[in-house]
């Protein structure tokens, strides 16, 4: 029996189904390989973006607990601070200006499985967000961090999945439809025509690095020589939570010129 989850195509992002709390409370949040913390909007909200689903109520979960600032769980989450009552508070922000602030907590997390029986994981570190805003749409309630840091879902599942997960992302033209995220031994690259490329480990440990060698436009192969992270290996980040592919200015200009020439586009 291996864990799995639905990945739902949305407008510019991918959503993931999990459950938290006891009894299990379903949430749908952004699947993000570019961050670590799992968080959802929580009651009471001082500032929350609109969401279609009900807010998670931590008082309704018998397994929900918070931490003091002196605990190791508080130290595992980046960007923590202490409030006047000495509870561990977190603050995270993202490249588009979106943010979440709230309390660091732990609760039971439930995932679907390949056999249909739920997989229950106790004491998963998460953020209970009371002040959240940004470019979130109403279909989501937060973010599920799938990065390589200590507080991510992947790290917290630990040896049960041996750090392995895979996903197939549907095009946005199929918004509302879903594919599967597979964990553990089911996270394999297979099928006719399937290819793979190595990931490289670097700092910060959150990110998954790939090595971009070149981009071809027709027969014109444009070599990527930039070293944004100071190394030949691992010069770009793969991030399921970012809609656009971002390239350095000089390389992008070369690529733009090659595409323009290929399609005989008028010069701007």
Buried (B, 14 or more C-beta within 10 A) or exposed (E): EBBBBBBBBBEBBBBBBBBBBBEBBBBBBBBBBBBBBBBBBBBEBEEBBEBEBEBBBBEEBEBBEBBEBEEEBBBBBBEBEEEEEEBBBBBBEBEEEBBBBBBBBBBBBBBBBBEEEEBEBEEBBBBBBBBBBEEBBEBBBBBBBBBBBBBBBBBBBEEEBEEBBBBEEBEEEEEEEBBBBBBBEBBEEEEEEEEEEEBBEBEEBBBBBBBBEEBEBEEBEBEBEBEEBEEEEBBBBEBBBBEEEEBBEEBEEBBBBBBBEEEEEEEE
